[in-house]
Amino acid sequence: MARPSLFQRATVTRIVKESADARTFVLAPHDGPITYRAGQFCTFKITVNGTELFRSYSMSSAPETDGELMTTVKRVPGGAVSNWMHDNLSEGDEIEMTRAAGRFCLRETGVPMLGFSGGSGITPILSLTKCALAGTRRRVRLLCADRDADSMLFDAALTELARRYPDRLEVVRHLDSEGGFLDAAAVRAFVGADGHADQYVCGPEAFMEMVELALPGPGLVFSERFGAPAPLPDAPAESPAPVETRPAAAASATGAAASAVTIILNGKRKTVPRKDGETLLESARRGGLAPPFSCEAGNCATCIAKVTSGSATLRQNNALTDDELADGYVLTCQAVPDTDTITVDYE
């Protein structure tokens, strides 16, 4: 399976003010519509003061209901990319973005969907909600935590969806300014008799950890994280199982030194000695290369490359599909070689 070029250009056709510090950017990719699933994200590349930066933002649109591709970005204090997009992008401007990635998607089931969002974490959950309501008969219940009324996102959109689907959608808003921070007791009370539901969680890390620990089960829990710390090699047993990738037709590492990592980037080939436990991204940096990356947590797919010789194991993977893994693609921030020699091509 040939993978499309990682980045393409897109025109910002409209900008919608969602709140005082959040904007929705409506995008028209130059190469034609992007194929995506509700709950997925794209990674954006911008240049700030001569430095290329990469950030991943979820789609607030859903292919089942929206003819336009939309991503919603909240301004983050000190956030180089979010602030640049808010301060510099205007309608008609162009921006570089990847194809869609991510596994924070609906599975085929008839159980209810519960969504737990903190702040801008409502973005992918709104996309999932649109998909579930338009494409299934599932009930959807959302618990949305926000700082205050002025910071709430998509209030009008969710109100309209609740009007259209009064028997299938329930939206509960929690404002920290009125009730303090959401706590575990409130989460369990919200779940009630729907402990068997599929439960989707997105928001700040502390919020997500609280919700995940509070959920009573036995329903499946799906979480979306951007920029979470990368798992260590000796991660605890409850961490997601490593994903192994072995290209079907791996070529021999002709001319490469024993225990070596060869990186191909921008037409340049660099070989460095392999270090146990070192990721391919770390090896590339040690070789003096500057490959693309963003989250370094296996979430965004910015660092994707193809293993053409040898094999590697992924510590974490929340972005690549099974087909892409089978074709030899890896997230270099998570890929640790398990052969003496390996060649990886960012092209």
C-alpha positions as CSV (number, residue, x, y, z in Angstrom):
1,M,0.0,0.0,0.0
2,A,1.5,3.3,-1.1
3,R,1.2,6.0,1.6
4,P,0.3,9.5,0.4
5,S,2.8,12.3,0.9
6,L,2.8,13.3,4.6
7,F,2.0,17.0,4.2
8,Q,-0.3,18.9,1.9
9,R,-1.4,22.5,1.7
10,A,-4.9,23.6,2.6
11,T,-6.7,27.0,2.4
12,V,-8.4,28.4,5.4
13,T,-11.8,29.2,3.9
14,R,-13.6,30.4,7.1
15,I,-12.7,31.1,10.7
16,V,-15.4,30.7,13.4
17,K,-15.0,32.2,16.9
18,E,-16.2,29.5,19.3
19,S,-15.2,31.3,22.5
20,A,-12.9,34.1,23.7
21,D,-9.9,31.8,23.2
22,A,-11.0,29.1,20.7
23,R,-11.3,29.3,16.9
24,T,-12.6,26.8,14.4
25,F,-10.6,26.8,11.1
26,V,-12.5,25.5,8.1
27,L,-10.1,24.0,5.7
28,A,-10.0,23.1,2.0
29,P,-7.1,20.8,1.2
30,H,-5.5,21.5,-2.2
31,D,-5.3,17.8,-3.1
32,G,-9.0,17.2,-2.6
33,P,-11.1,16.1,0.4
34,I,-9.3,14.3,3.2
35,T,-10.7,10.9,4.1
36,Y,-11.1,10.7,7.8
37,R,-13.2,9.1,10.6
38,A,-14.9,11.0,13.3
39,G,-12.6,11.5,16.3
40,Q,-9.4,11.7,14.2
41,F,-6.9,14.5,14.0
42,C,-4.5,16.1,11.6
43,T,-1.0,17.4,12.3
44,F,-0.1,21.0,11.3
45,K,3.3,22.3,10.4
46,I,4.1,26.0,10.8
47,T,7.3,28.0,10.9
48,V,7.8,30.4,13.9
49,N,10.9,32.5,14.0
50,G,12.6,30.2,11.5
51,T,11.8,27.0,13.4
52,E,9.4,24.4,12.1
53,L,6.9,23.3,14.7
54,F,4.3,20.5,14.6
55,R,1.0,20.3,16.5
56,S,-1.9,17.9,16.2
57,Y,-5.5,19.1,16.4
58,S,-8.7,17.1,16.3
59,M,-11.4,17.5,13.7
60,S,-14.6,19.1,15.1
61,S,-16.4,18.1,11.9
62,A,-17.6,14.6,11.1
63,P,-17.8,13.1,7.6
64,E,-21.3,11.8,8.3
65,T,-22.7,15.3,8.8
66,D,-20.3,18.0,7.5
67,G,-19.3,18.8,4.0
68,E,-16.4,20.9,5.2
69,L,-13.3,19.9,7.1
70,M,-13.0,21.7,10.4
71,T,-10.5,21.7,13.2
72,T,-10.8,23.7,16.5
73,V,-7.8,25.2,18.2
74,K,-7.8,26.7,21.7
75,R,-5.3,29.4,22.5
76,V,-2.9,28.0,25.1
77,P,-0.8,30.4,27.3
78,G,2.7,30.1,25.9
79,G,1.6,27.7,23.2
80,A,3.7,28.7,20.1
81,V,1.5,27.0,17.5
82,S,-2.0,27.8,18.9
83,N,-1.1,31.4,19.5
84,W,0.4,31.7,16.0
85,M,-2.7,30.3,14.4
86,H,-4.9,32.6,16.4
87,D,-2.8,35.7,15.7
88,N,-1.7,35.1,12.1
89,L,-4.2,32.9,10.2
90,S,-6.8,34.8,8.2
91,E,-9.4,33.6,5.7
92,G,-7.7,32.8,2.4
93,D,-4.4,31.9,4.0
94,E,-2.7,28.5,3.4
95,I,-1.4,26.1,5.9
96,E,0.4,22.7,5.8
97,M,-1.3,19.7,7.3
98,T,-1.1,15.9,7.2
99,R,-3.8,13.4,6.4
100,A,-6.0,12.3,9.3
101,A,-4.7,9.9,11.9
102,G,-5.7,8.5,15.3
103,R,-7.7,5.6,16.8
104,F,-10.1,7.6,19.0
105,C,-13.0,6.4,16.9
106,L,-16.3,4.7,17.3
107,R,-16.4,0.9,17.2
108,E,-19.3,-1.0,15.7
109,T,-21.6,-1.7,18.7
110,G,-25.1,-0.9,19.9
111,V,-24.1,0.1,23.5
112,P,-24.5,3.7,24.5
113,M,-21.7,6.2,24.1
114,L,-20.6,8.3,27.1
115,G,-18.3,11.3,26.5
116,F,-16.2,13.1,29.1
117,S,-14.6,16.3,28.1
118,G,-12.5,18.9,29.8
119,G,-12.2,22.2,28.0
120,S,-11.1,21.8,24.3
121,G,-11.3,18.0,24.8
122,I,-14.9,18.4,23.6
123,T,-13.5,18.8,20.0
124,P,-13.1,15.1,19.1
125,I,-16.0,14.1,21.3
126,L,-18.3,16.5,19.3
127,S,-17.1,14.8,16.1
128,L,-17.9,11.3,17.6
129,T,-21.3,12.6,18.8
130,K,-22.3,13.7,15.3
131,C,-21.2,10.4,13.9
132,A,-23.1,8.3,16.5
133,L,-26.3,10.3,16.2
134,A,-26.3,10.4,12.3
135,G,-25.0,6.9,11.6
136,T,-26.3,4.7,14.4
137,R,-29.2,4.3,16.8
138,R,-27.0,4.6,19.9
139,R,-27.8,6.8,22.9
140,V,-25.2,9.5,23.6
141,R,-24.6,11.2,26.9
142,L,-21.9,13.9,27.4
143,L,-20.4,15.3,30.6
144,C,-18.6,18.5,29.6
145,A,-16.4,20.3,32.1
146,D,-15.4,24.0,31.5
147,R,-13.8,26.7,33.4
148,D,-16.8,29.1,33.2
149,A,-19.7,29.9,30.8
150,D,-17.5,32.1,28.6
151,S,-15.1,29.3,27.9
152,M,-17.7,26.7,26.8
153,L,-17.2,25.3,23.3
154,F,-19.9,24.3,20.9
155,D,-22.8,25.2,23.1
156,A,-25.0,26.2,20.2
157,A,-24.0,23.0,18.2
158,L,-24.8,20.7,21.1
159,T,-28.0,22.5,21.9
160,E,-29.1,22.0,18.3
161,L,-28.2,18.3,18.3
162,A,-30.1,17.8,21.6
163,R,-33.1,19.5,20.0
164,R,-32.9,17.2,16.9
165,Y,-32.3,14.0,19.0
166,P,-34.2,14.6,22.2
167,D,-34.5,10.9,23.0
168,R,-30.9,10.0,22.2
169,L,-28.6,12.9,23.3
170,E,-28.1,14.2,26.8
171,V,-25.6,17.0,27.5
172,V,-24.6,17.8,31.1
173,R,-22.5,21.0,31.5
174,H,-20.2,21.4,34.6
175,L,-18.7,24.8,35.3
176,D,-15.7,24.9,37.6
177,S,-16.6,28.6,38.4
178,E,-19.9,27.4,40.0
179,G,-19.3,23.9,41.3
180,G,-15.5,23.6,41.7
181,F,-13.5,21.0,39.8
182,L,-15.4,17.9,38.6
183,D,-14.7,15.0,40.9
184,A,-14.9,11.2,40.9
185,A,-18.3,11.1,42.7
186,A,-19.8,13.3,40.0
187,V,-18.4,11.1,37.3
188,R,-19.8,7.9,38.8
189,A,-23.2,9.6,39.4
190,F,-23.3,10.6,35.8
191,V,-22.5,7.1,34.5
192,G,-25.3,5.6,36.6
193,A,-26.7,2.5,34.9
194,D,-24.6,3.0,31.8
195,G,-21.5,1.4,33.2
196,H,-21.5,-1.0,30.2
197,A,-21.3,1.9,27.7
198,D,-18.3,2.8,25.5
199,Q,-16.7,5.7,27.3
200,Y,-14.6,8.4,25.6
201,V,-12.3,10.7,27.5
202,C,-10.4,13.8,26.3
203,G,-9.1,16.9,28.1
204,P,-6.2,18.0,30.3
205,E,-4.1,15.1,31.7
206,A,-5.2,15.6,35.3
207,F,-8.8,15.6,34.3
208,M,-8.4,12.5,32.2
209,E,-6.7,10.5,34.9
210,M,-9.4,11.5,37.4
211,V,-12.2,10.3,35.0
212,E,-10.4,7.1,34.0
213,L,-9.9,6.1,37.7
214,A,-13.5,7.0,38.6
215,L,-15.2,5.1,35.8
216,P,-16.8,2.0,37.4
217,G,-16.8,-0.3,34.3
218,P,-17.3,-2.8,32.8
219,G,-17.6,-0.7,29.6
220,L,-14.6,0.0,27.4
221,V,-12.7,3.2,27.9
222,F,-11.1,5.2,25.1
223,S,-8.8,8.1,25.8
224,E,-7.2,10.7,23.5
225,R,-4.0,12.3,24.6
226,F,-1.7,14.8,22.9
227,G,1.8,15.4,24.3
228,A,1.6,12.8,27.1
229,P,4.9,11.6,28.4
230,A,6.3,8.7,26.3
231,P,6.2,5.3,28.1
232,L,9.5,4.1,29.5
233,P,11.0,0.8,28.2
234,D,10.0,-0.9,31.5
235,A,6.4,0.4,31.4
236,P,4.1,-1.4,33.8
237,A,2.1,-4.4,32.6
238,E,-1.1,-2.5,32.3
239,S,0.3,-0.3,29.6
240,P,-0.9,-1.0,26.0
241,A,0.9,-4.0,24.5
242,P,3.8,-3.2,22.2
243,V,3.0,-3.3,18.5
244,E,5.5,-5.2,16.4
245,T,6.2,-4.3,12.8
246,R,8.1,-6.6,10.4
247,P,8.1,-5.7,6.7
248,A,7.1,-8.6,4.6
249,A,10.1,-8.2,2.2
250,A,12.9,-6.7,4.3
251,A,16.0,-6.1,2.3
252,S,19.4,-6.9,3.8
253,A,21.4,-4.1,5.2
254,T,24.1,-4.1,2.5
255,G,27.2,-2.3,3.5
256,A,25.9,-1.3,6.9
257,A,28.0,-1.8,10.0
258,A,27.0,-4.5,12.5
259,S,24.3,-3.2,15.0
260,A,23.6,-0.1,13.0
261,V,20.7,2.2,12.4
262,T,20.5,3.8,8.9
263,I,18.2,6.8,8.5
264,I,17.1,8.3,5.1
265,L,15.8,11.8,5.3
266,N,15.5,14.5,2.6
267,G,17.7,12.4,0.3
268,K,20.5,12.0,2.9
269,R,21.5,8.7,4.3
270,K,23.1,8.6,7.8
271,T,24.2,5.4,9.7
272,V,24.9,5.4,13.4
273,P,25.7,2.6,15.8
274,R,22.6,1.1,17.3
275,K,22.1,1.7,21.1
276,D,19.9,-0.7,23.1
277,G,16.6,0.9,24.0
278,E,17.0,3.9,21.8
279,T,14.2,4.9,19.5
280,L,14.7,5.5,15.8
281,L,13.9,9.2,16.4
282,E,16.6,9.4,19.0
283,S,19.1,7.6,16.7
284,A,18.3,10.1,13.9
285,R,18.9,13.0,16.2
286,R,22.2,11.5,17.5
287,G,23.2,11.3,13.8
288,G,22.8,15.0,13.4
289,L,19.5,14.8,11.5
290,A,16.4,16.9,12.2
291,P,13.4,14.6,11.4
292,P,9.8,15.8,12.0
293,F,8.2,15.0,15.3
294,S,5.6,16.5,17.7
295,C,4.1,14.7,20.6
296,E,6.8,12.0,21.1
297,A,4.1,9.9,22.7
298,G,2.8,7.8,19.8
299,N,-0.3,9.9,19.3
300,C,0.2,12.2,16.3
301,A,2.0,10.4,13.5
302,T,4.2,13.4,12.7
303,C,7.3,11.2,13.0
304,I,6.1,8.5,10.6
305,A,8.7,6.7,8.5
306,K,8.9,3.3,6.7
307,V,11.2,0.5,7.8
308,T,12.7,-0.9,4.6
309,S,15.2,-3.3,6.2
310,G,15.1,-5.0,9.6
311,S,12.3,-4.6,12.1
312,A,11.2,-2.6,15.2
313,T,8.7,-2.8,18.0
314,L,6.5,0.1,18.9
315,R,6.2,1.0,22.6
316,Q,2.9,2.8,21.9
317,N,0.7,3.4,18.9
318,N,-2.4,5.5,18.8
319,A,-2.1,6.7,15.2
320,L,-1.2,4.0,12.7
321,T,-3.6,1.5,11.2
322,D,-3.0,-2.2,11.1
323,D,-2.5,-2.0,7.3
324,E,0.1,0.7,7.7
325,L,1.9,-1.4,10.3
326,A,1.8,-4.4,8.0
327,D,3.4,-2.2,5.3
328,G,6.3,-1.4,7.5
329,Y,5.4,2.1,8.7
330,V,6.4,3.1,12.2
331,L,6.2,6.0,14.6
332,T,9.9,6.7,15.0
333,C,9.4,8.3,18.4
334,Q,8.2,4.9,19.7
335,A,10.0,2.4,17.4
336,V,12.9,0.5,19.0
337,P,14.9,-1.8,16.7
338,D,14.9,-5.4,17.5
339,T,17.3,-6.5,14.8
340,D,21.0,-5.7,14.7
341,T,20.6,-3.5,11.6
342,I,17.7,-1.5,10.5
343,T,17.0,1.0,7.7
344,V,14.2,3.6,8.0
345,D,13.1,6.0,5.3
346,Y,11.2,9.2,6.1
347,E,10.4,9.6,2.4
